């Protein structure tokens, strides 16, 4: 029988590699980097040595040329230990490397992707703005055509990998903007590097509820000159690029939810076995049994949905939005609920950092907001379901 979660020996080997790496390298540092709100640069570079920073990038540009299901495995395993660090990985590997790998020309890909795949460059993607999050077509960042290129003006908000520390920008970003004169729905995408005149760090956003091991920032563009050869694709083409890449982003965010839920189930299951109350193990009490059993069933339902979608997602094709939104909508809620149950099972121990579920609960909340809010997914899905026959 086919294993839905490890359909080939290569997928199984990847999972085993990631699980071993997480146990040895990621777990020991997770609590410290969350508490200190720091990004672990040295750990990030180790992902480059593993060959997964460019998991979906073609081999000729330094990547591993794996499929969406492989990306799901990696995100599930990393987030079972450190979702904040995994979010930085997602922004780099999915939002920057995969995006440029699909939509850039060979010169652009050869310049940036080998270093992105090795970890010598840290990348991100700039879409949300201070006054435009879910309404991406309402963005106001604009690009004016000038001799030799474009001048960008505007600001981007909530950018993962936007800041490596309080003063340091990430290295390179794909920035969505509207070229003056273009229709509202016709966005363009530009490669913007640290050091370009007019490109600066507005603020590093700290004191977040969760995902503290990834840097989040506001980035500012003030008469930022971008050379013509930094335009990715054609003017007005990037709306399609964005929508196609959002499908992969939402799938891998759902995979992060799976990792969070799995770890919480493992912790509360073990605790309920080891801890006794009124002379018997906690797991013998009906209330505790409901928390554990419901959590396992919810996790397996979400996991089956995620891997089914991953198995048929095509990186170079759009049209999977109803289910890429669906898996994130379901799994984000599921992970937060499972983490909440785990805290309840552990009682006071669940409320402090020692047992990890407190951190995982905080991290899980972001998944109901970032990469599309629950409400945005509901809107998208309802609109798409009005146009399709779900019985096909």
C-alpha positions as CSV (number, residue, x, y, z in Angstrom):
1,X,0.0,0.0,0.0
2,X,1.2,3.5,-0.8
3,X,2.3,5.7,2.1
4,X,0.5,9.0,1.6
5,X,3.0,10.8,3.8
6,X,6.2,9.2,2.3
7,X,5.2,8.0,-1.2
8,X,8.7,7.3,-2.4
9,X,11.9,6.1,-0.8
10,X,13.4,9.5,-1.4
11,X,10.6,11.2,0.5
12,X,11.1,8.8,3.4
13,X,14.8,9.4,3.4
14,X,14.2,13.2,3.4
15,X,11.9,12.9,6.4
16,X,14.5,10.8,8.3
17,X,17.2,13.2,7.5
18,X,15.1,16.2,8.7
19,X,14.0,14.5,11.8
20,X,17.5,13.6,12.8
21,X,18.7,17.2,12.0
22,X,15.9,18.7,14.1
23,X,16.7,16.5,17.1
24,X,20.4,17.2,17.0
25,X,20.5,20.9,15.8
26,X,17.1,22.6,16.1
27,X,15.6,21.4,19.4
28,X,18.6,22.4,21.6
29,X,18.4,26.1,20.5
30,X,14.7,26.7,20.1
31,X,13.8,28.0,23.6
32,X,16.8,30.3,23.8
33,X,16.3,31.9,20.4
34,X,12.6,32.4,21.0
35,X,13.3,34.0,24.4
36,X,15.9,36.3,23.0
37,X,14.0,37.1,19.8
38,X,17.1,36.2,17.7
39,X,17.6,34.7,14.3
40,X,20.0,31.7,14.3
41,X,22.2,32.5,11.3
42,X,24.6,29.6,11.8
43,X,21.7,27.1,12.0
44,X,20.3,28.6,8.8
45,X,23.6,28.1,7.0
46,X,23.5,24.4,8.0
47,X,20.2,24.1,6.1
48,X,22.2,25.1,3.0
49,X,24.7,22.3,3.6
50,X,21.7,19.9,3.9
51,X,20.7,21.1,0.4
52,X,17.2,22.2,1.3
53,X,17.3,26.0,1.1
54,X,16.5,25.7,-2.6
55,X,14.4,22.6,-2.2
56,X,12.3,23.3,-5.3
57,X,15.0,25.2,-7.3
58,X,16.5,23.6,-10.4
59,X,19.8,21.8,-9.8
60,X,21.5,24.0,-12.4
61,X,21.0,27.0,-10.1
62,X,22.2,25.2,-7.0
63,X,18.9,23.7,-5.8
64,X,17.6,20.2,-5.1
65,X,14.8,20.3,-7.6
66,X,12.3,18.4,-5.3
67,X,8.5,18.5,-5.4
68,X,5.9,20.3,-3.3
69,X,5.5,17.2,-1.1
70,X,9.2,17.4,-0.2
71,X,8.7,21.0,0.8
72,X,5.8,19.9,3.0
73,X,7.9,17.3,4.7
74,X,10.6,19.8,5.5
75,X,8.2,22.4,7.0
76,X,6.4,19.8,9.0
77,X,9.6,18.4,10.6
78,X,11.2,21.8,11.3
79,X,8.1,23.3,12.8
80,X,7.7,20.4,15.2
81,X,10.6,21.9,17.0
82,X,11.0,25.6,16.1
83,X,8.1,27.2,14.1
84,X,9.8,30.6,14.3
85,X,12.9,29.4,12.7
86,X,10.9,27.4,10.2
87,X,9.0,30.6,9.2
88,X,12.3,32.2,8.3
89,X,13.1,29.2,6.2
90,X,9.7,29.4,4.4
91,X,10.2,33.1,3.5
92,X,13.6,32.3,2.1
93,X,13.0,29.0,0.3
94,X,9.4,29.4,-0.8
95,X,8.7,33.2,-1.1
96,X,12.1,34.1,-2.5
97,X,14.0,31.2,-4.0
98,X,11.0,29.3,-5.5
99,X,9.4,32.5,-6.7
100,X,12.5,33.7,-8.5
101,X,13.3,30.2,-9.7
102,X,9.9,30.0,-11.5
103,X,9.6,33.6,-12.7
104,X,13.1,35.0,-13.1
105,X,15.3,34.9,-16.2
106,X,18.4,32.8,-16.4
107,X,20.7,35.8,-15.6
108,X,18.7,36.7,-12.5
109,X,18.5,33.1,-11.3
110,X,22.2,32.5,-11.9
111,X,23.1,35.6,-10.0
112,X,21.1,35.0,-6.9
113,X,19.9,31.4,-6.5
114,X,23.2,29.6,-6.0
115,X,24.0,31.8,-3.0
116,X,20.4,31.6,-1.8
117,X,20.7,27.8,-1.9
118,X,23.9,27.7,0.0
119,X,22.8,30.2,2.6
120,X,25.2,32.9,1.6
121,X,22.3,35.2,0.8
122,X,19.1,35.5,3.0
123,X,16.1,36.4,0.9
124,X,12.5,37.4,1.4
125,X,9.4,38.7,-0.3
126,X,7.7,42.0,0.1
127,X,3.9,42.1,-0.4
128,X,2.0,43.4,2.7
129,X,2.0,47.1,3.5
130,X,1.2,49.2,6.6
131,X,-2.3,49.9,5.1
132,X,-2.7,46.9,2.8
133,X,-2.5,43.3,4.1
134,X,-5.2,41.0,3.0
135,X,-6.2,43.5,0.2
136,X,-3.0,42.9,-1.7
137,X,-4.3,44.8,-4.8
138,X,-4.8,47.8,-2.6
139,X,-1.0,48.2,-2.2
140,X,0.3,51.7,-2.8
141,X,4.1,51.1,-3.3
142,X,4.7,52.4,-6.8
143,X,7.5,52.3,-9.4
144,X,8.1,55.1,-11.8
145,X,9.8,54.4,-15.1
146,X,13.0,56.4,-15.5
147,X,16.1,56.1,-17.7
148,X,17.8,52.8,-17.0
149,X,15.2,51.4,-14.6
150,X,12.6,52.3,-12.0
151,X,12.3,54.4,-8.9
152,X,10.4,52.8,-6.1
153,X,8.5,54.6,-3.4
154,X,6.5,53.1,-0.5
155,X,6.8,50.8,2.5
156,X,6.3,47.1,3.2
157,X,5.3,45.7,6.5
158,X,5.5,42.4,8.4
159,X,8.4,41.2,6.2
160,X,9.9,37.9,7.4
161,X,13.7,38.0,7.0
162,X,13.4,41.8,6.5
163,X,15.8,42.2,9.4
164,X,18.5,39.9,10.6
165,X,19.0,41.9,13.8
166,X,18.0,45.3,15.1
167,X,20.2,47.2,12.5
168,X,20.8,44.7,9.6
169,X,18.6,44.2,6.6
170,X,18.2,40.9,4.9
171,X,20.2,40.5,1.7
172,X,17.7,40.5,-1.2
173,X,14.0,40.7,-1.7
174,X,11.3,40.3,-4.3
175,X,9.2,43.4,-4.0
176,X,5.7,43.8,-5.5
177,X,4.8,47.3,-6.7
178,X,2.5,48.9,-9.3
179,X,4.3,50.6,-12.2
180,X,2.7,54.0,-12.8
181,X,0.0,53.9,-15.4
182,X,-0.7,50.1,-14.8
183,X,-4.2,48.9,-14.0
184,X,-4.9,48.2,-10.3
185,X,-4.8,44.4,-10.8
186,X,-1.5,44.5,-12.8
187,X,1.4,44.3,-10.3
188,X,5.1,44.1,-11.1
189,X,7.9,42.4,-9.2
190,X,11.5,43.8,-8.7
191,X,14.7,42.4,-7.2
192,X,15.9,44.8,-4.5
193,X,19.2,44.3,-2.7
194,X,20.5,45.5,0.6
195,X,22.7,48.5,-0.2
196,X,20.6,50.0,-2.9
197,X,20.2,53.8,-2.5
198,X,16.9,54.7,-1.0
199,X,16.3,51.2,0.5
200,X,16.3,51.1,4.3
201,X,15.1,49.3,7.4
202,X,12.2,51.2,8.8
203,X,11.9,49.2,12.0
204,X,12.5,45.7,13.3
205,X,9.2,44.5,14.8
206,X,9.8,43.0,18.3
207,X,7.7,41.9,21.2
208,X,5.7,39.6,18.9
209,X,3.3,37.1,20.5
210,X,5.1,34.2,18.7
211,X,7.4,33.3,15.8
212,X,10.1,35.2,17.7
213,X,13.0,33.3,16.2
214,X,12.4,34.9,12.8
215,X,13.0,38.5,12.1
216,X,10.1,40.7,11.1
217,X,10.5,44.2,9.8
218,X,9.1,47.2,8.0
219,X,11.1,48.1,4.9
220,X,11.1,51.5,3.3
221,X,11.7,52.6,-0.3
222,X,12.4,56.3,-0.7
223,X,13.3,57.1,-4.3
224,X,15.0,53.7,-4.5
225,X,16.5,53.2,-8.0
226,X,16.2,49.7,-9.3
227,X,17.9,48.9,-12.6
228,X,15.8,47.6,-15.5
229,X,17.4,44.2,-15.4
230,X,16.0,43.8,-11.8
231,X,12.4,43.6,-13.1
232,X,11.2,40.0,-12.9
233,X,9.2,39.1,-15.9
234,X,7.2,41.8,-17.7
235,X,5.5,44.9,-16.3
236,X,2.1,43.9,-14.9
237,X,2.8,40.1,-15.0
238,X,3.5,39.7,-11.3
239,X,-0.1,39.3,-10.1
240,X,-0.1,35.8,-11.6
241,X,3.4,35.1,-10.1
242,X,2.1,36.2,-6.7
243,X,-1.1,34.1,-6.8
244,X,0.7,31.0,-8.0
245,X,3.3,31.3,-5.2
246,X,0.7,32.0,-2.6
247,X,-0.7,28.5,-3.2
248,X,2.7,27.0,-2.3
249,X,3.1,29.3,0.7
250,X,-0.3,28.4,2.1
251,X,0.4,24.7,1.6
252,X,3.7,24.9,3.5
253,X,2.2,27.1,6.2
254,X,-0.4,24.3,6.7
255,X,2.5,21.9,6.9
256,X,3.9,24.0,9.7
257,X,0.6,23.6,11.5
258,X,1.0,19.9,11.3
259,X,4.4,20.0,12.9
260,X,3.1,22.1,15.8
261,X,0.1,19.8,16.4
262,X,2.2,16.7,16.2
263,X,4.7,17.9,18.8
264,X,1.9,19.0,21.1
265,X,0.2,15.6,20.9
266,X,3.5,13.9,21.7
267,X,4.0,16.1,24.7
268,X,0.5,15.8,26.2
269,X,0.3,12.1,25.5
270,X,3.6,11.5,27.3
271,X,2.7,13.8,30.2
272,X,-0.7,12.1,30.6
273,X,1.0,8.7,30.9
274,X,3.7,9.8,33.4
275,X,1.7,12.1,35.6
276,X,-0.7,10.7,38.2
277,X,-3.6,12.3,40.0
278,X,-5.9,10.8,42.6
279,X,-3.8,7.6,42.4
280,X,-4.0,6.9,38.6
281,X,-2.5,8.2,35.4
282,X,-4.0,11.3,33.9
283,X,-4.8,9.5,30.7
284,X,-7.4,7.4,32.6
285,X,-9.6,10.4,33.1
286,X,-12.3,11.0,30.5
287,X,-11.6,14.7,30.1
288,X,-7.9,14.0,29.3
289,X,-8.8,11.2,26.9
290,X,-11.1,13.6,25.0
291,X,-8.2,16.2,24.6
292,X,-5.8,13.6,23.4
293,X,-8.1,11.6,21.1
294,X,-9.7,14.6,19.5
295,X,-6.3,16.2,18.9
296,X,-5.0,13.0,17.2
297,X,-8.1,12.8,15.0
298,X,-7.9,16.4,14.0
299,X,-4.2,16.2,13.3
300,X,-4.6,13.1,11.1
301,X,-7.5,14.7,9.2
302,X,-5.4,17.8,8.5
303,X,-2.3,15.8,7.6
304,X,-4.2,13.7,5.1
305,X,-5.6,16.9,3.5
306,X,-2.2,18.6,3.3
307,X,-0.5,15.6,1.7
308,X,-3.3,15.0,-0.7
309,X,-3.1,18.6,-1.9
310,X,0.7,18.5,-2.0
311,X,0.7,15.4,-4.2
312,X,-1.2,17.2,-7.0
313,X,0.2,20.7,-6.7
314,X,2.2,21.9,-9.7
315,X,4.8,24.6,-9.0
316,X,4.4,26.2,-12.4
317,X,0.6,26.2,-12.5
318,X,-2.1,28.2,-10.7
319,X,-5.6,27.0,-10.0
320,X,-5.3,25.1,-6.7
321,X,-6.5,28.0,-4.5
322,X,-9.6,26.5,-3.1
323,X,-7.6,23.7,-1.5
324,X,-4.4,25.6,-0.8
325,X,-6.6,28.0,1.1
326,X,-8.6,25.1,2.5
327,X,-5.7,23.3,4.1
328,X,-4.3,26.4,5.7
329,X,-7.8,27.4,7.0
330,X,-8.3,24.0,8.6
331,X,-4.8,23.3,9.8
332,X,-4.1,26.7,11.3
333,X,-7.2,26.4,13.5
334,X,-6.4,22.8,14.2
335,X,-2.9,23.5,15.4
336,X,-3.9,26.3,17.7
337,X,-6.7,24.2,19.2
338,X,-4.4,21.2,19.7
339,X,-1.8,23.4,21.4
340,X,-4.5,24.8,23.6
341,X,-5.6,21.3,24.7
342,X,-2.0,20.4,25.4
343,X,-1.6,23.4,27.8
344,X,-4.8,22.3,29.5
345,X,-3.6,18.7,29.9
346,X,-0.3,19.9,31.4
347,X,-2.0,22.5,33.6
348,X,0.5,24.9,35.2
349,X,3.4,23.1,33.5
350,X,1.8,23.9,30.2
351,X,1.7,27.6,31.0
352,X,5.5,27.9,31.2
353,X,8.3,27.4,28.7
354,X,9.8,24.2,30.0
355,X,7.4,21.8,28.2
356,X,7.4,23.8,24.9
357,X,3.6,23.8,24.4
358,X,3.3,27.4,25.6
359,X,5.7,28.5,22.8
360,X,4.0,26.3,20.2
361,X,0.6,27.8,21.2
362,X,2.0,31.3,20.7
363,X,3.6,30.4,17.4
364,X,0.4,28.7,16.1
365,X,-1.7,31.9,16.3
366,X,0.3,33.5,13.6
367,X,-0.8,30.9,11.1
368,X,-4.4,32.2,11.4
369,X,-3.1,35.6,10.3
370,X,0.1,35.4,8.2
371,X,0.0,34.2,4.6
372,X,-3.7,35.1,4.5
373,X,-6.2,35.4,7.3
374,X,-8.8,32.9,8.0
375,X,-11.4,35.4,6.8
376,X,-9.5,35.8,3.5
377,X,-9.4,32.1,2.9
378,X,-13.2,31.8,3.6
379,X,-13.8,34.6,1.1
380,X,-11.6,33.0,-1.6
381,X,-13.0,29.6,-1.1
382,X,-16.6,30.7,-1.2
383,X,-16.0,32.6,-4.4
384,X,-14.1,29.7,-6.0
385,X,-16.6,27.1,-5.0
386,X,-19.4,29.0,-6.7
387,X,-17.6,28.3,-10.0
388,X,-16.7,24.6,-9.7
389,X,-18.4,21.3,-9.4
390,X,-17.1,19.8,-6.2
391,X,-18.4,16.3,-7.2
392,X,-15.9,16.0,-10.1
